[in-house]
Amino acid sequence: MSASPTNNWRVELPSGGREGYLSYCEGDLTASWFWELGGGDVVLIIHLGTVSEWRAKYPWAAERRAEIVERLKQTVIGERGPAWKCEMQTRDDGYSYLLVRDQNQPAEPHPDEAYERARAKYIADGSLTTPSHGDAVMACETKPRGLLPRLSTWLKGIFVHDDQA
């Protein structure tokens, strides 16, 4: 059951809040997707789901998914900000989402880059020194996700002294 393309459509994206649902409407038919605020240069993340989810939830729209996603992109960019751009990303499991980016905002660095910059700064300004004991080096090499846990682990390695090993 697929509908033919129509010019009688609209996108509803409520303003305000940190998350909600975006709706695409054609006549009496409606499809909705969860959206949430992003971080850094990502303003919004719109969760589109998989092709099979579209077939199950919105059979009238499934065959025209690319067309509808393009309409979502145009509407979000046109109504919400001329400096915004949308990019669709699909994970290995087929789940897709739109990242809406503000081209005027700098992208956040990858956590590994931020960690390495912070580590280099602390060593360069002399406030921290690189550990020399084998156990301390092993403690430094553990890599939890994110800047703070990694920096914390690295700091623990620095403060292990030979007499504590």
PyMOL commands that set and color helices and strands:
alter all, ss='L'
color gray80, all
select helices_A, chain A and resi 51-57+59-62+65-80+111-124+134-140+147-158+162-164
alter helices_A, ss='H'
color red, helices_A
select strands_A, chain A and resi 9-12+19-26+29-37+42-49+84-90+96-102
alter strands_A, ss='S'
color yellow, strands_A
deselect
rebuild
show_as cartoon
